[in-house]
Amino acid sequence: MMDATELLEHDHRIVEQMFRDYETAASAAQRRGVVEILIRELSKHAALEELLVYPLAKRLIPEMADEVDEHLEEHMGLKKILATLDRLSAGDRLERDLVAELKREVDHHVQEEEGRFFPTLRETVGREALEDLGEQLREGKRAAPTRPHPHAPNEPPALAMAAPVAAMYDRVRDRLQRRPRT
């Protein structure tokens, strides 16, 4: 069973592969399909970090509060890019530039999390708690928002109330628009 940090790192590897898939896609429609999956996966990942991981880190490692706040700010930037991408249609001339900007931001964020944040979490929280958190993350993925919500709260308790409503709305939109499921 993967613990929380292993699960989040696995998500990072999947997103890195999606960026490669975007670059090798043979058509605008294929690229758009990759973009829609990127939007879905990054939205779920960010929401779960905001709801479960960052609050735990702030509570158990108070000296990391500033770093957690920085990660939350980075998430806001990512969600704004994702929201803009979400409004585009296949073949839009802005898509390639926005995906490149998203990749730069995601690469920076991943480097920070995997370089300092996750190792500190592992040292401080312990294996058993990280395994429990990993299970919560796995369960949470089924109900997490699938679209970016840059204007929604990004910290509990307001996030805990807004996220389920956003997730239900997102899933209805996803079905109506026949978005790929992951």
N, C-alpha and C positions, 0 to 999 in steps of 0.2 A: 504494500500500500504506500502510495506517495504521500509525504507530508505536505504541508501548505506551501513551503518554499519550493519544493520539487515540482509540485503541481503548477505553480505560477511560472517557474522556469520552463516547464514543458509548454505552457501557453506561449511564452516568448519565442520558443523555437518554432511553433506552428505559425505564428505571425511572421517571423523572418522568412519562412518558406512561402507564405502567401505573397510577400513582396517579390520574391524571386518568380513566383508564378505569374504575377502581374507583368513583369518585364518580358516573360517569354510567351505571353498569351498571343494567339494568332489573329485575334480580331477585337474590335471595339466591344462587341457583345461579351466575349470571354473576359476581357479586362473588367468590364462592368460587373460580371459575376464575381470576380475576385474581390472587387471593391465592396460589394454587398456583404460578402463573407467577412472581410476585414472590419467593416462597420459593426457587424454583429458580434464578432469575437472580441474586439477591443472594447466595445460598449459593455459587454458582460464582464470582462476582466476588470475594467476600471470600477464598475459598480461594486463588485465583490471586494476588491481591495479597499474601497472607501467604506463599505459597510462592515467588513469583518477584520481585515488585516491592519489597516492604519489605526483604528481605535484601540486595538489590542496593543500595538506598539506604543502608542501614546500613553496608555495606562501602565504598561509594565516597564517601559524604558523612557521615563520622563525627559532624559537628556536628548532624546531623538525627536522631541516635539517639533523643533524647527525643521528638521529634515522631512518629517511627515507632512508638515505644511507646504514645503517645497514640492513634494510629490503631488499633493492635492492641486497646487497651482499648475503643475505640468499636466495633470489630468484635464484641467479646465481647458488648456490650450489644445490638447488632443481632441477633446469633445467638440470644440469649435470647428476644427478642421473636419472631423467626422460629420458634423451637422451640415457643413457646406458640401462635402462630398455626397451626402445622402440626398441633397436636393438636385444634384446634377443628373442628366440622362446619359445613356451610353454614347460615347464618342464626343462628349463635350470637350472643348479645347482646354479647359482649365483642369481637367481631371489629372493629367500626367504631372503637372506642377504640384498640385495638391497632394498627390500620392508621394511624390518625392519629398515634400515638406513633412508629411506625416511620417515617412520612414526616418528622416533625420531626427525628428522629435522622439519617436519610439526608440530608436537606437540609443539616444542619449539617456532616456528614462531607464531602459533595460540595463545599461552600463552602471548607472547609479544604484539601482536596486540590487543587482547581482554582485556588484563590487563591494558595497558597504552595508546596505540595509538588510538584505537577507542573512549575510554572515552574522551580523549583530543580533538579529532575531533568533537565529539558531543557537547562538551562545547563551542568550538570556532566557529564552522561553522554554527550551527543552524539547526533546524528541516527542514525548507523549502528547504534550499540548499542541505541538505542530501537527501531529497526526490527527488529533481531534479537529483542529482548524481545517486541515486538508479535507476531512469528511464534510465539514460544514460548507466548504467551497464547492465540493463536488455536488452536494445537494442544492446549493444556491444557484448553480449554473442553470438548472432547469427552470428557475423562476426569475432570473435576473433580466433587467431591461436589455433589449436587443438593438436599441438605437441610442444615439447620444442625446443627452438632455443637459446641455450646458447651463440652463437656467434653473435646474433643480438643485436642491441642497446637496452638498457632497460630504456631509458629516452627520452622524447620528446626533440627536434622535430624529431630526426632521427627515434625514435620508431614509431611515427605517420605515417611515410612514409613506414617503413619496415613491420609493422604488417599486413596491408591488403594483401600485396603480400604473406607473409608467410601463412596467413589464407587460401587464395585461393589454394595455393600449398598443404597445409595440407588436405583440404577437397577433393581434387582430389585423393591424396594418400589414404585417409580414404575410399573413395568409391572403388578404385581399390583393396584395401586389405580387403574390406568388414568389416571394423571396426565397432563396435557398435556405434550408434548415441545416443547422450544425449541432 
